[in-house]
Amino acid sequence: MELEFTTDQEELRDSVRAVLARESTPGFVRQIAEKRTAGADVDTEPLWSQMVELGWPALTVPEAAGGLGFGAVELAVLVEALGQSMTPGPLLATVSQFVPAVRAAGSAAQHERFLRPVAEAGHTGSLALDDRTGVVTTAERRGEGWVLTGEKRFVMEAPAVDSFVVVGRVSGTVGDDGIGAFVVPRGASGVRVDPVRSFDPTRLLGTVVLDDVVIEREQVLGEPGPATAAAIRGAVEEATVALALETVGTTQTIFDATLEYAKQREQFGVPIGSFQAIKHKFADMAVAIERARATGYFAALTIADDDDRRTIATSMAKAAAGDAQAMVSKEGIQIHGGIGYTWEHDIHLYVRRAKANAALFGTSADHRARVADLLDW
C-alpha cells in the first residue's frame, strides 16, 4: 500500500491550500461565526461558486457523470485543507457524504441524474442518517413510489443544502433486509428542517423532519435490502474518515497558532516557548497530530483500495482524531493563557470546530468500542 503522495495529489493539496488561504481567512471565518451567533444570515455563495468553478465538488464524482473520478485519498487531501482553514459551506457534506452515498448505492442512471448536477452546476447535498435509536425512519410502498416518515438529527448543512440521501427502513423488516436510501429534495412537500444551535457556529446542523414525504421510484437508490445497507455503510466510512482528517487539519492550525504565540509571548524576559515544560507540551501535541494524520490517510487508502481493513481503519482514524483534538484543544487554550478564553482571540473558533467534529459520526469512545468488537476483544 503506497503511503506517499503522487505529484497530482501534492499539486491538488498546494492549490487548495493557496485558494483557501486567500478566500477563507480567519477574519472571514470570524465574520461567519459572529453573524450566525447574532442570528443573522450569512452569504457564502461567492465562495461556493468559486469552489464549483475550480471543480472541487466534482472531485469524486465518476467521470461518466461529469466528474473528475478521483478517490478517497484525493478527498482526504481536500478535506484536511478545509479543516486547516475551517472553511464554511456545504462542500464537506456534499463531497464526503452525498456523493459517496449516491455513488455507492445508485445506478449509472442515478449517477447521471443526481451527481452530474453536483459536478457541473454546484448542486449540494448531505447524508440524513442519525435516528435516535437505530434506523427508525420508515419507508412504505405507495403505488409506484414510497412514503417516508421520521426524523433525522444532526444533519450537516441541513438548512442550506439542496438534497439529502435519507436512510430509512421498510416497515415490518429487521436487520439489513429493509434498509433503503432515498434522495429527497430539501424543498419537497412534507420536509421540514429545524436548525440546531451548534457549539460551532461556522457549521450548520439541522434536524430533518419527514412527514409523509412522497418519493418517486427513481429517487430510490438501488433496492432496499442488504446491498443498499452495505453501500451506505461504505459511504458512512468514507464520511467518517473525511471528518477525521478535517479535524486533523483544524488541530494543525491550533498547533501552529499556539506555537507562534509561544514564540512571541514573554515571561521573565524570554519567550514562553523556551520553557522545557512548554516544549514537552508541543512535542506531545505534534505526536498526537501526526498519529491522527497517518491513521487517517491509511484509512483513506484502505477505502480507495477497498481493503478488508477499511472498517477497523475508519474507527481507528476517528478515535485518533478525537484524541488529538482533545489534547491540542486543551493545551492550545492553556498555553495562550487568559487571552485564549476571550471571544476576541481566534483560537476558540478552531477549538469549537474540533470539539464539534469529535461528536459527529461517533466519538473516540464509540469508535474504540467498535474496534474492540471488530477484534472480538
PyMOL commands that set and color helices and strands:
alter all, ss='L'
color gray80, all
select helices_A, chain A and resi 7-23+26-37+45-54+63-65+72-85+91-105+108-121+175-178+217-219+226-264+272-274+276-304+310-341+347-359+364-374
alter helices_A, ss='H'
color red, helices_A
select strands_A, chain A and resi 125-128+138-142+145-156+163-170+179-185+191-196+205-215+220-221+266-267+270-271
alter strands_A, ss='S'
color yellow, strands_A
deselect
rebuild
show_as cartoon
